[in-house]
Each structure stands twice: as structure tokens, then as C-alpha cells.
Amino acid sequence: MSEVWGTEEHRYEIDTNSTCAMVNGSTLNLTPGVDFKETLKNLAADAGFGKFRVFLNGNEISPSESPSVVNEGDKIELRPYDVAG
């Protein structure tokens, strides 16, 4: 995948009915209907991520694949993007 969101695996205990984001071992509740990209940018900035990977309902997505809003029941995970070098 050539697109980058601009993290390490954690296991989260989450309510399967909730709409939430998982970042750095924490689970944060989200409000359905909020802007998807803006929400992710804010979460990433708060976590100190310059570049990051996004997993939506268990599948990695690129920026062009993102929905316009967070949907009811979405599980979003942000992971730092690690560049080997």
C-alpha cells in the first residue's frame, strides 16, 4: 500500500456494540456522524503520531478509502507508521 496516513499492535477489550477508536492501548468512545478524517487527525495529533496507519473494523484502509463520517458501530484503530531505515 503506497498511501500512508501521515502503529504497534495492542489487544483491546471493547464492547462490540460501541462506536470507538483504539489508540496506544486506550479505547475512546466516538460519536457516530462526526467527520472521519478530522477525527482521525485529532486523535493522531493527541497521540503524537506524525504518520499513522488506520484499521476500520479490522481492515487497514488508506486515506482514499475512508468514509466521510464515523458510522454507528465502527471500530477504528490508529497505529504509528514505522519506517525502517
PDB file of N, CA, C and O in Angstrom:
ATOM      1  N   MET A   1       0.859  -1.168   0.000  1.00  0.00           N
ATOM      2  CA  MET A   1       0.000   0.000   0.000  1.00  0.00           C
ATOM      3  C   MET A   1       0.904   1.229   0.000  1.00  0.00           C
ATOM      4  O   MET A   1       1.730   1.391   0.899  1.00  0.00           O
ATOM      5  N   SER A   2       0.757   2.083  -0.989  1.00  0.00           N
ATOM      6  CA  SER A   2       1.641   3.237  -1.097  1.00  0.00           C
ATOM      7  C   SER A   2       1.133   4.457  -0.333  1.00  0.00           C
ATOM      8  O   SER A   2       1.913   5.361  -0.036  1.00  0.00           O
ATOM      9  N   GLU A   3      -0.134   4.497  -0.016  1.00  0.00           N
ATOM     10  CA  GLU A   3      -0.664   5.632   0.730  1.00  0.00           C
ATOM     11  C   GLU A   3      -0.400   5.446   2.216  1.00  0.00           C
ATOM     12  O   GLU A   3      -0.477   4.330   2.730  1.00  0.00           O
ATOM     13  N   VAL A   4      -0.090   6.528   2.901  1.00  0.00           N
ATOM     14  CA  VAL A   4       0.186   6.493   4.332  1.00  0.00           C
ATOM     15  C   VAL A   4      -0.649   7.564   5.008  1.00  0.00           C
ATOM     16  O   VAL A   4      -0.819   8.659   4.471  1.00  0.00           O
ATOM     17  N   TRP A   5      -1.161   7.255   6.163  1.00  0.00           N
ATOM     18  CA  TRP A   5      -1.958   8.221   6.906  1.00  0.00           C
ATOM     19  C   TRP A   5      -1.076   9.281   7.514  1.00  0.00           C
ATOM     20  O   TRP A   5      -1.670  10.044   8.277  1.00  0.00           O
ATOM     21  N   GLY A   6      -0.099   9.442   7.383  1.00  0.00           N
ATOM     22  CA  GLY A   6       0.729  10.557   7.824  1.00  0.00           C
ATOM     23  C   GLY A   6       1.027  11.060   9.098  1.00  0.00           C
ATOM     24  O   GLY A   6       1.770  12.034   9.218  1.00  0.00           O
ATOM     25  N   THR A   7       1.187   1.773  13.507  1.00  0.00           N
ATOM     26  CA  THR A   7       1.384   1.968  14.952  1.00  0.00           C
ATOM     27  C   THR A   7       1.757   0.635  15.567  1.00  0.00           C
ATOM     28  O   THR A   7       1.584   0.036  14.506  1.00  0.00           O
ATOM     29  N   GLU A   8       2.112  -0.292  16.368  1.00  0.00           N
ATOM     30  CA  GLU A   8       2.274  -1.460  17.158  1.00  0.00           C
ATOM     31  C   GLU A   8       0.910  -2.014  17.519  1.00  0.00           C
ATOM     32  O   GLU A   8      -0.060  -1.275  17.689  1.00  0.00           O
ATOM     33  N   GLU A   9       0.863  -3.256  17.626  1.00  0.00           N
ATOM     34  CA  GLU A   9      -0.405  -3.907  17.901  1.00  0.00           C
ATOM     35  C   GLU A   9      -0.731  -3.960  19.388  1.00  0.00           C
ATOM     36  O   GLU A   9       0.113  -4.283  20.224  1.00  0.00           O
ATOM     37  N   HIS A  10      -1.958  -3.639  19.682  1.00  0.00           N
ATOM     38  CA  HIS A  10      -2.487  -3.737  21.038  1.00  0.00           C
ATOM     39  C   HIS A  10      -3.733  -4.598  20.968  1.00  0.00           C
ATOM     40  O   HIS A  10      -4.407  -4.637  19.938  1.00  0.00           O
ATOM     41  N   ARG A  11      -4.033  -5.268  22.024  1.00  0.00           N
ATOM     42  CA  ARG A  11      -5.292  -6.014  22.125  1.00  0.00           C
ATOM     43  C   ARG A  11      -6.214  -5.191  23.017  1.00  0.00           C
ATOM     44  O   ARG A  11      -5.843  -4.787  24.119  1.00  0.00           O
ATOM     45  N   TYR A  12      -7.403  -4.957  22.526  1.00  0.00           N
ATOM     46  CA  TYR A  12      -8.340  -4.109  23.250  1.00  0.00           C
ATOM     47  C   TYR A  12      -9.552  -4.913  23.682  1.00  0.00           C
ATOM     48  O   TYR A  12     -10.045  -5.766  22.944  1.00  0.00           O
ATOM     49  N   GLU A  13     -10.019  -4.631  24.874  1.00  0.00           N
ATOM     50  CA  GLU A  13     -11.283  -5.190  25.339  1.00  0.00           C
ATOM     51  C   GLU A  13     -12.337  -4.130  25.036  1.00  0.00           C
ATOM     52  O   GLU A  13     -12.370  -3.074  25.668  1.00  0.00           O
ATOM     53  N   ILE A  14     -13.198  -4.423  24.061  1.00  0.00           N
ATOM     54  CA  ILE A  14     -14.190  -3.425  23.672  1.00  0.00           C
ATOM     55  C   ILE A  14     -15.585  -4.030  23.640  1.00  0.00           C
ATOM     56  O   ILE A  14     -15.760  -5.233  23.444  1.00  0.00           O
ATOM     57  N   ASP A  15     -16.552  -3.181  23.834  1.00  0.00           N
ATOM     58  CA  ASP A  15     -17.952  -3.543  23.711  1.00  0.00           C
ATOM     59  C   ASP A  15     -18.261  -3.608  22.219  1.00  0.00           C
ATOM     60  O   ASP A  15     -18.068  -2.624  21.505  1.00  0.00           O
ATOM     61  N   THR A  16     -18.732  -4.741  21.747  1.00  0.00           N
ATOM     62  CA  THR A  16     -18.955  -4.907  20.312  1.00  0.00           C
ATOM     63  C   THR A  16     -20.048  -3.999  19.768  1.00  0.00           C
ATOM     64  O   THR A  16     -20.154  -3.837  18.553  1.00  0.00           O
ATOM     65  N   ASN A  17     -20.852  -3.410  20.621  1.00  0.00           N
ATOM     66  CA  ASN A  17     -21.909  -2.514  20.164  1.00  0.00           C
ATOM     67  C   ASN A  17     -21.491  -1.050  20.164  1.00  0.00           C
ATOM     68  O   ASN A  17     -22.238  -0.197  19.684  1.00  0.00           O
ATOM     69  N   SER A  18     -20.318  -0.746  20.689  1.00  0.00           N
ATOM     70  CA  SER A  18     -19.913   0.654  20.800  1.00  0.00           C
ATOM     71  C   SER A  18     -19.246   1.145  19.520  1.00  0.00           C
ATOM     72  O   SER A  18     -18.772   0.357  18.702  1.00  0.00           O
ATOM     73  N   THR A  19     -19.223   2.449  19.368  1.00  0.00           N
ATOM     74  CA  THR A  19     -18.504   3.111  18.285  1.00  0.00           C
ATOM     75  C   THR A  19     -17.272   3.705  18.938  1.00  0.00           C
ATOM     76  O   THR A  19     -17.389   4.578  19.798  1.00  0.00           O
ATOM     77  N   CYS A  20     -16.082   3.243  18.541  1.00  0.00           N
ATOM     78  CA  CYS A  20     -14.903   3.649  19.295  1.00  0.00           C
ATOM     79  C   CYS A  20     -13.639   3.666  18.447  1.00  0.00           C
ATOM     80  O   CYS A  20     -13.587   3.139  17.335  1.00  0.00           O
ATOM     81  N   ALA A  21     -12.621   4.297  19.027  1.00  0.00           N
ATOM     82  CA  ALA A  21     -11.279   4.321  18.442  1.00  0.00           C
ATOM     83  C   ALA A  21     -10.316   3.762  19.473  1.00  0.00           C
ATOM     84  O   ALA A  21     -10.450   4.016  20.670  1.00  0.00           O
ATOM     85  N   MET A  22      -9.342   2.997  18.995  1.00  0.00           N
ATOM     86  CA  MET A  22      -8.317   2.434  19.855  1.00  0.00           C
ATOM     87  C   MET A  22      -6.988   3.069  19.473  1.00  0.00           C
ATOM     88  O   MET A  22      -6.565   3.012  18.318  1.00  0.00           O
ATOM     89  N   VAL A  23      -6.338   3.674  20.462  1.00  0.00           N
ATOM     90  CA  VAL A  23      -5.072   4.365  20.229  1.00  0.00           C
ATOM     91  C   VAL A  23      -4.163   4.139  21.434  1.00  0.00           C
ATOM     92  O   VAL A  23      -4.560   4.401  22.569  1.00  0.00           O
ATOM     93  N   ASN A  24      -2.953   3.659  21.193  1.00  0.00           N
ATOM     94  CA  ASN A  24      -1.952   3.486  22.263  1.00  0.00           C
ATOM     95  C   ASN A  24      -2.483   2.744  23.491  1.00  0.00           C
ATOM     96  O   ASN A  24      -2.167   3.108  24.623  1.00  0.00           O
ATOM     97  N   GLY A  25      -3.277   1.720  23.270  1.00  0.00           N
ATOM     98  CA  GLY A  25      -3.767   0.928  24.391  1.00  0.00           C
ATOM     99  C   GLY A  25      -5.018   1.456  25.061  1.00  0.00           C
ATOM    100  O   GLY A  25      -5.530   0.838  25.994  1.00  0.00           O
ATOM    101  N   SER A  26      -5.515   2.590  24.597  1.00  0.00           N
ATOM    102  CA  SER A  26      -6.734   3.173  25.172  1.00  0.00           C
ATOM    103  C   SER A  26      -7.884   3.063  24.181  1.00  0.00           C
ATOM    104  O   SER A  26      -7.687   3.137  22.968  1.00  0.00           O
ATOM    105  N   THR A  27      -9.075   2.887  24.711  1.00  0.00           N
ATOM    106  CA  THR A  27     -10.278   2.861  23.888  1.00  0.00           C
ATOM    107  C   THR A  27     -11.068   4.132  24.170  1.00  0.00           C
ATOM    108  O   THR A  27     -11.372   4.448  25.320  1.00  0.00           O
ATOM    109  N   LEU A  28     -11.395   4.854  23.102  1.00  0.00           N
ATOM    110  CA  LEU A  28     -12.111   6.122  23.218  1.00  0.00           C
ATOM    111  C   LEU A  28     -13.443   6.016  22.493  1.00  0.00           C
ATOM    112  O   LEU A  28     -13.482   5.621  21.328  1.00  0.00           O
ATOM    113  N   ASN A  29     -14.527   6.362  23.159  1.00  0.00           N
ATOM    114  CA  ASN A  29     -15.837   6.356  22.518  1.00  0.00           C
ATOM    115  C   ASN A  29     -15.929   7.493  21.516  1.00  0.00           C
ATOM    116  O   ASN A  29     -15.431   8.592  21.755  1.00  0.00           O
ATOM    117  N   LEU A  30     -16.575   7.213  20.389  1.00  0.00           N
ATOM    118  CA  LEU A  30     -16.776   8.215  19.344  1.00  0.00           C
ATOM    119  C   LEU A  30     -18.265   8.413  19.112  1.00  0.00           C
ATOM    120  O   LEU A  30     -19.075   7.522  19.369  1.00  0.00           O
ATOM    121  N   THR A  31     -18.609   9.592  18.623  1.00  0.00           N
ATOM    122  CA  THR A  31     -19.990   9.904  18.295  1.00  0.00           C
ATOM    123  C   THR A  31     -20.229   9.604  16.822  1.00  0.00           C
ATOM    124  O   THR A  31     -19.562  10.182  15.964  1.00  0.00           O
ATOM    125  N   PRO A  32     -21.166   8.712  16.510  1.00  0.00           N
ATOM    126  CA  PRO A  32     -21.466   8.455  15.102  1.00  0.00           C
ATOM    127  C   PRO A  32     -21.876   9.747  14.402  1.00  0.00           C
ATOM    128  O   PRO A  32     -22.564  10.590  14.977  1.00  0.00           O
ATOM    129  N   GLY A  33     -21.438   9.888  13.145  1.00  0.00           N
ATOM    130  CA  GLY A  33     -21.786  11.061  12.351  1.00  0.00           C
ATOM    131  C   GLY A  33     -20.723  12.136  12.303  1.00  0.00           C
ATOM    132  O   GLY A  33     -20.816  13.059  11.494  1.00  0.00           O
ATOM    133  N   VAL A  34     -19.690  12.034  13.172  1.00  0.00           N
ATOM    134  CA  VAL A  34     -18.621  13.041  13.130  1.00  0.00           C
ATOM    135  C   VAL A  34     -17.730  12.791  11.918  1.00  0.00           C
ATOM    136  O   VAL A  34     -17.668  11.673  11.406  1.00  0.00           O
ATOM    137  N   ASP A  35     -17.043  13.836  11.463  1.00  0.00           N
ATOM    138  CA  ASP A  35     -16.160  13.737  10.306  1.00  0.00           C
ATOM    139  C   ASP A  35     -15.046  12.720  10.564  1.00  0.00           C
ATOM    140  O   ASP A  35     -14.317  12.835  11.550  1.00  0.00           O
ATOM    141  N   PHE A  36     -14.913  11.736   9.693  1.00  0.00           N
ATOM    142  CA  PHE A  36     -13.963  10.639   9.878  1.00  0.00           C
ATOM    143  C   PHE A  36     -12.522  11.131   9.854  1.00  0.00           C
ATOM    144  O   PHE A  36     -11.774  10.900  10.804  1.00  0.00           O
ATOM    145  N   LYS A  37     -12.126  11.804   8.783  1.00  0.00           N
ATOM    146  CA  LYS A  37     -10.722  12.221   8.638  1.00  0.00           C
ATOM    147  C   LYS A  37     -10.317  13.231   9.705  1.00  0.00           C
ATOM    148  O   LYS A  37      -9.219  13.143  10.253  1.00  0.00           O
ATOM    149  N   GLU A  38     -11.177  14.173  10.001  1.00  0.00           N
ATOM    150  CA  GLU A  38     -10.864  15.181  11.016  1.00  0.00           C
ATOM    151  C   GLU A  38     -10.705  14.533  12.393  1.00  0.00           C
ATOM    152  O   GLU A  38      -9.810  14.889  13.159  1.00  0.00           O
ATOM    153  N   THR A  39     -11.576  13.588  12.692  1.00  0.00           N
ATOM    154  CA  THR A  39     -11.485  12.866  13.962  1.00  0.00           C
ATOM    155  C   THR A  39     -10.166  12.117  14.060  1.00  0.00           C
ATOM    156  O   THR A  39      -9.509  12.153  15.101  1.00  0.00           O
ATOM    157  N   LEU A  40      -9.768  11.432  12.981  1.00  0.00           N
ATOM    158  CA  LEU A  40      -8.509  10.685  12.993  1.00  0.00           C
ATOM    159  C   LEU A  40      -7.307  11.608  13.126  1.00  0.00           C
ATOM    160  O   LEU A  40      -6.360  11.295  13.847  1.00  0.00           O
ATOM    161  N   LYS A  41      -7.339  12.732  12.441  1.00  0.00           N
ATOM    162  CA  LYS A  41      -6.225  13.686  12.549  1.00  0.00           C
ATOM    163  C   LYS A  41      -6.079  14.183  13.987  1.00  0.00           C
ATOM    164  O   LYS A  41      -4.963  14.297  14.494  1.00  0.00           O
ATOM    165  N   ASN A  42      -7.187  14.474  14.638  1.00  0.00           N
ATOM    166  CA  ASN A  42      -7.148  14.940  16.032  1.00  0.00           C
ATOM    167  C   ASN A  42      -6.638  13.852  16.971  1.00  0.00           C
ATOM    168  O   ASN A  42      -5.822  14.123  17.852  1.00  0.00           O
ATOM    169  N   LEU A  43      -7.117  12.619  16.785  1.00  0.00           N
ATOM    170  CA  LEU A  43      -6.654  11.511  17.622  1.00  0.00           C
ATOM    171  C   LEU A  43      -5.163  11.259  17.421  1.00  0.00           C
ATOM    172  O   LEU A  43      -4.433  11.026  18.384  1.00  0.00           O
ATOM    173  N   ALA A  44      -4.715  11.307  16.175  1.00  0.00           N
ATOM    174  CA  ALA A  44      -3.299  11.078  15.875  1.00  0.00           C
ATOM    175  C   ALA A  44      -2.428  12.179  16.473  1.00  0.00           C
ATOM    176  O   ALA A  44      -1.362  11.899  17.022  1.00  0.00           O
ATOM    177  N   ALA A  45      -2.874  13.418  16.370  1.00  0.00           N
ATOM    178  CA  ALA A  45      -2.108  14.531  16.942  1.00  0.00           C
ATOM    179  C   ALA A  45      -2.007  14.383  18.459  1.00  0.00           C
ATOM    180  O   ALA A  45      -0.940  14.591  19.035  1.00  0.00           O
ATOM    181  N   ASP A  46      -3.114  14.026  19.102  1.00  0.00           N
ATOM    182  CA  ASP A  46      -3.108  13.822  20.555  1.00  0.00           C
ATOM    183  C   ASP A  46      -2.171  12.688  20.966  1.00  0.00           C
ATOM    184  O   ASP A  46      -1.583  12.723  22.047  1.00  0.00           O
ATOM    185  N   ALA A  47      -2.034  11.677  20.093  1.00  0.00           N
ATOM    186  CA  ALA A  47      -1.170  10.526  20.384  1.00  0.00           C
ATOM    187  C   ALA A  47       0.284  10.783  20.005  1.00  0.00           C
ATOM    188  O   ALA A  47       1.161   9.979  20.319  1.00  0.00           O
ATOM    189  N   GLY A  48       0.542  11.909  19.326  1.00  0.00           N
ATOM    190  CA  GLY A  48       1.903  12.226  18.916  1.00  0.00           C
ATOM    191  C   GLY A  48       2.343  11.510  17.651  1.00  0.00           C
ATOM    192  O   GLY A  48       3.541  11.374  17.404  1.00  0.00           O
ATOM    193  N   PHE A  49       1.384  11.046  16.839  1.00  0.00           N
ATOM    194  CA  PHE A  49       1.716  10.367  15.591  1.00  0.00           C
ATOM    195  C   PHE A  49       1.870  11.387  14.471  1.00  0.00           C
ATOM    196  O   PHE A  49       0.974  12.201  14.245  1.00  0.00           O
ATOM    197  N   GLY A  50       3.004  11.348  13.767  1.00  0.00           N
ATOM    198  CA  GLY A  50       3.168  12.166  12.570  1.00  0.00           C
ATOM    199  C   GLY A  50       2.502  11.477  11.393  1.00  0.00           C
ATOM    200  O   GLY A  50       1.709  12.075  10.666  1.00  0.00           O
ATOM    201  N   LYS A  51       2.841  10.202  11.220  1.00  0.00           N
ATOM    202  CA  LYS A  51       2.224   9.357  10.202  1.00  0.00           C
ATOM    203  C   LYS A  51       1.637   8.162  10.925  1.00  0.00           C
ATOM    204  O   LYS A  51       2.168   7.715  11.942  1.00  0.00           O
ATOM    205  N   PHE A  52       0.537   7.648  10.395  1.00  0.00           N
ATOM    206  CA  PHE A  52      -0.133   6.557  11.095  1.00  0.00           C
ATOM    207  C   PHE A  52      -0.902   5.668  10.129  1.00  0.00           C
ATOM    208  O   PHE A  52      -1.217   6.058   9.005  1.00  0.00           O
ATOM    209  N   ARG A  53      -1.192   4.467  10.601  1.00  0.00           N
ATOM    210  CA  ARG A  53      -1.992   3.506   9.858  1.00  0.00           C
ATOM    211  C   ARG A  53      -3.366   3.456  10.503  1.00  0.00           C
ATOM    212  O   ARG A  53      -3.504   3.631  11.714  1.00  0.00           O
ATOM    213  N   VAL A  54      -4.386   3.215   9.679  1.00  0.00           N
ATOM    214  CA  VAL A  54      -5.759   3.173  10.172  1.00  0.00           C
ATOM    215  C   VAL A  54      -6.385   1.823   9.831  1.00  0.00           C
ATOM    216  O   VAL A  54      -6.300   1.343   8.700  1.00  0.00           O
ATOM    217  N   PHE A  55      -7.009   1.231  10.835  1.00  0.00           N
ATOM    218  CA  PHE A  55      -7.741  -0.017  10.656  1.00  0.00           C
ATOM    219  C   PHE A  55      -9.197   0.268  10.991  1.00  0.00           C
ATOM    220  O   PHE A  55      -9.517   0.700  12.098  1.00  0.00           O
ATOM    221  N   LEU A  56     -10.067   0.026  10.033  1.00  0.00           N
ATOM    222  CA  LEU A  56     -11.500   0.241  10.212  1.00  0.00           C
ATOM    223  C   LEU A  56     -12.179  -1.126  10.254  1.00  0.00           C
ATOM    224  O   LEU A  56     -12.166  -1.869   9.273  1.00  0.00           O
ATOM    225  N   ASN A  57     -12.763  -1.441  11.386  1.00  0.00           N
ATOM    226  CA  ASN A  57     -13.441  -2.728  11.578  1.00  0.00           C
ATOM    227  C   ASN A  57     -12.532  -3.905  11.224  1.00  0.00           C
ATOM    228  O   ASN A  57     -12.967  -4.894  10.634  1.00  0.00           O
ATOM    229  N   GLY A  58     -11.250  -3.771  11.602  1.00  0.00           N
ATOM    230  CA  GLY A  58     -10.292  -4.854  11.431  1.00  0.00           C
ATOM    231  C   GLY A  58      -9.507  -4.856  10.139  1.00  0.00           C
ATOM    232  O   GLY A  58      -8.585  -5.657   9.989  1.00  0.00           O
ATOM    233  N   ASN A  59      -9.845  -3.979   9.193  1.00  0.00           N
ATOM    234  CA  ASN A  59      -9.161  -3.936   7.903  1.00  0.00           C
ATOM    235  C   ASN A  59      -8.412  -2.624   7.733  1.00  0.00           C
ATOM    236  O   ASN A  59      -8.957  -1.551   7.989  1.00  0.00           O
ATOM    237  N   GLU A  60      -7.155  -2.715   7.298  1.00  0.00           N
ATOM    238  CA  GLU A  60      -6.387  -1.492   7.077  1.00  0.00           C
ATOM    239  C   GLU A  60      -6.959  -0.752   5.875  1.00  0.00           C
ATOM    240  O   GLU A  60      -7.262  -1.356   4.846  1.00  0.00           O
ATOM    241  N   ILE A  61      -7.103   0.563   6.017  1.00  0.00           N
ATOM    242  CA  ILE A  61      -7.607   1.390   4.920  1.00  0.00           C
ATOM    243  C   ILE A  61      -6.630   2.524   4.648  1.00  0.00           C
ATOM    244  O   ILE A  61      -5.890   2.954   5.533  1.00  0.00           O
ATOM    245  N   SER A  62      -6.643   2.997   3.411  1.00  0.00           N
ATOM    246  CA  SER A  62      -5.837   4.152   3.024  1.00  0.00           C
ATOM    247  C   SER A  62      -6.711   5.400   3.124  1.00  0.00           C
ATOM    248  O   SER A  62      -7.929   5.288   3.264  1.00  0.00           O
ATOM    249  N   PRO A  63      -6.106   6.585   3.055  1.00  0.00           N
ATOM    250  CA  PRO A  63      -6.907   7.808   3.129  1.00  0.00           C
ATOM    251  C   PRO A  63      -8.018   7.861   2.071  1.00  0.00           C
ATOM    252  O   PRO A  63      -9.117   8.336   2.353  1.00  0.00           O
ATOM    253  N   SER A  64      -7.736   7.375   0.861  1.00  0.00           N
ATOM    254  CA  SER A  64      -8.747   7.431  -0.198  1.00  0.00           C
ATOM    255  C   SER A  64      -9.901   6.451   0.028  1.00  0.00           C
ATOM    256  O   SER A  64     -10.949   6.580  -0.605  1.00  0.00           O
ATOM    257  N   GLU A  65      -9.726   5.489   0.907  1.00  0.00           N
ATOM    258  CA  GLU A  65     -10.772   4.506   1.200  1.00  0.00           C
ATOM    259  C   GLU A  65     -11.624   4.883   2.408  1.00  0.00           C
ATOM    260  O   GLU A  65     -12.565   4.166   2.746  1.00  0.00           O
ATOM    261  N   SER A  66     -11.310   5.982   3.052  1.00  0.00           N
ATOM    262  CA  SER A  66     -12.014   6.334   4.289  1.00  0.00           C
ATOM    263  C   SER A  66     -13.425   6.846   4.004  1.00  0.00           C
ATOM    264  O   SER A  66     -13.658   7.519   3.000  1.00  0.00           O
ATOM    265  N   PRO A  67     -14.358   6.521   4.893  1.00  0.00           N
ATOM    266  CA  PRO A  67     -15.712   7.062   4.752  1.00  0.00           C
ATOM    267  C   PRO A  67     -15.716   8.541   5.132  1.00  0.00           C
ATOM    268  O   PRO A  67     -14.759   9.038   5.726  1.00  0.00           O
ATOM    269  N   SER A  68     -16.781   9.229   4.793  1.00  0.00           N
ATOM    270  CA  SER A  68     -16.845  10.655   5.117  1.00  0.00           C
ATOM    271  C   SER A  68     -17.129  10.887   6.599  1.00  0.00           C
ATOM    272  O   SER A  68     -16.670  11.875   7.172  1.00  0.00           O
ATOM    273  N   VAL A  69     -17.884   9.978   7.220  1.00  0.00           N
ATOM    274  CA  VAL A  69     -18.220  10.125   8.638  1.00  0.00           C
ATOM    275  C   VAL A  69     -17.997   8.813   9.380  1.00  0.00           C
ATOM    276  O   VAL A  69     -17.930   7.745   8.771  1.00  0.00           O
ATOM    277  N   VAL A  70     -17.884   8.905  10.691  1.00  0.00           N
ATOM    278  CA  VAL A  70     -17.820   7.724  11.547  1.00  0.00           C
ATOM    279  C   VAL A  70     -19.235   7.158  11.631  1.00  0.00           C
ATOM    280  O   VAL A  70     -20.182   7.881  11.942  1.00  0.00           O
ATOM    281  N   ASN A  71     -19.372   5.867  11.354  1.00  0.00           N
ATOM    282  CA  ASN A  71     -20.682   5.219  11.367  1.00  0.00           C
ATOM    283  C   ASN A  71     -20.925   4.474  12.674  1.00  0.00           C
ATOM    284  O   ASN A  71     -19.986   4.065  13.356  1.00  0.00           O
ATOM    285  N   GLU A  72     -22.187   4.307  13.006  1.00  0.00           N
ATOM    286  CA  GLU A  72     -22.591   3.570  14.203  1.00  0.00           C
ATOM    287  C   GLU A  72     -21.933   2.195  14.213  1.00  0.00           C
ATOM    288  O   GLU A  72     -22.015   1.459  13.230  1.00  0.00           O
ATOM    289  N   GLY A  73     -21.277   1.845  15.325  1.00  0.00           N
ATOM    290  CA  GLY A  73     -20.654   0.540  15.476  1.00  0.00           C
ATOM    291  C   GLY A  73     -19.245   0.421  14.928  1.00  0.00           C
ATOM    292  O   GLY A  73     -18.628  -0.637  15.058  1.00  0.00           O
ATOM    293  N   ASP A  74     -18.710   1.485  14.311  1.00  0.00           N
ATOM    294  CA  ASP A  74     -17.347   1.430  13.766  1.00  0.00           C
ATOM    295  C   ASP A  74     -16.328   1.189  14.867  1.00  0.00           C
ATOM    296  O   ASP A  74     -16.438   1.730  15.967  1.00  0.00           O
ATOM    297  N   LYS A  75     -15.348   0.376  14.555  1.00  0.00           N
ATOM    298  CA  LYS A  75     -14.180   0.151  15.413  1.00  0.00           C
ATOM    299  C   LYS A  75     -12.984   0.648  14.617  1.00  0.00           C
ATOM    300  O   LYS A  75     -12.645   0.078  13.580  1.00  0.00           O
ATOM    301  N   ILE A  76     -12.351   1.699  15.093  1.00  0.00           N
ATOM    302  CA  ILE A  76     -11.233   2.318  14.387  1.00  0.00           C
ATOM    303  C   ILE A  76      -9.994   2.184  15.253  1.00  0.00           C
ATOM    304  O   ILE A  76     -10.025   2.478  16.448  1.00  0.00           O
ATOM    305  N   GLU A  77      -8.908   1.741  14.648  1.00  0.00           N
ATOM    306  CA  GLU A  77      -7.648   1.646  15.381  1.00  0.00           C
ATOM    307  C   GLU A  77      -6.590   2.454  14.654  1.00  0.00           C
ATOM    308  O   GLU A  77      -6.429   2.331  13.440  1.00  0.00           O
ATOM    309  N   LEU A  78      -5.868   3.282  15.401  1.00  0.00           N
ATOM    310  CA  LEU A  78      -4.731   4.032  14.863  1.00  0.00           C
ATOM    311  C   LEU A  78      -3.455   3.415  15.393  1.00  0.00           C
ATOM    312  O   LEU A  78      -3.328   3.150  16.589  1.00  0.00           O
ATOM    313  N   ARG A  79      -2.505   3.188  14.490  1.00  0.00           N
ATOM    314  CA  ARG A  79      -1.195   2.664  14.868  1.00  0.00           C
ATOM    315  C   ARG A  79      -0.133   3.566  14.251  1.00  0.00           C
ATOM    316  O   ARG A  79      -0.316   4.057  13.137  1.00  0.00           O
ATOM    317  N   PRO A  80       0.964   3.789  14.950  1.00  0.00           N
ATOM    318  CA  PRO A  80       2.024   4.610  14.363  1.00  0.00           C
ATOM    319  C   PRO A  80       2.580   3.925  13.125  1.00  0.00           C
ATOM    320  O   PRO A  80       2.678   2.699  13.068  1.00  0.00           O
ATOM    321  N   TYR A  81       2.939   4.727  12.143  1.00  0.00           N
ATOM    322  CA  TYR A  81       3.555   4.220  10.920  1.00  0.00           C
ATOM    323  C   TYR A  81       5.052   4.188  11.142  1.00  0.00           C
ATOM    324  O   TYR A  81       5.685   5.230  11.315  1.00  0.00           O
ATOM    325  N   ASP A  82       5.613   3.000  11.136  1.00  0.00           N
ATOM    326  CA  ASP A  82       7.041   2.839  11.371  1.00  0.00           C
ATOM    327  C   ASP A  82       7.770   2.701  10.047  1.00  0.00           C
ATOM    328  O   ASP A  82       7.404   1.876   9.210  1.00  0.00           O
ATOM    329  N   VAL A  83       8.804   3.512   9.862  1.00  0.00           N
ATOM    330  CA  VAL A  83       9.615   3.452   8.657  1.00  0.00           C
ATOM    331  C   VAL A  83      10.959   2.853   9.028  1.00  0.00           C
ATOM    332  O   VAL A  83      11.687   3.403   9.853  1.00  0.00           O
ATOM    333  N   ALA A  84      11.282   1.730   8.419  1.00  0.00           N
ATOM    334  CA  ALA A  84      12.590   1.108   8.680  1.00  0.00           C
ATOM    335  C   ALA A  84      13.661   1.907   7.960  1.00  0.00           C
ATOM    336  O   ALA A  84      13.447   2.382   6.845  1.00  0.00           O
ATOM    337  N   GLY A  85      14.786   2.052   8.584  1.00  0.00           N
ATOM    338  CA  GLY A  85      15.792   2.848   7.907  1.00  0.00           C
ATOM    339  C   GLY A  85      17.071   2.762   8.523  1.00  0.00           C
ATOM    340  O   GLY A  85      18.024   3.386   8.056  1.00  0.00           O
TER     341      GLY A  85
END
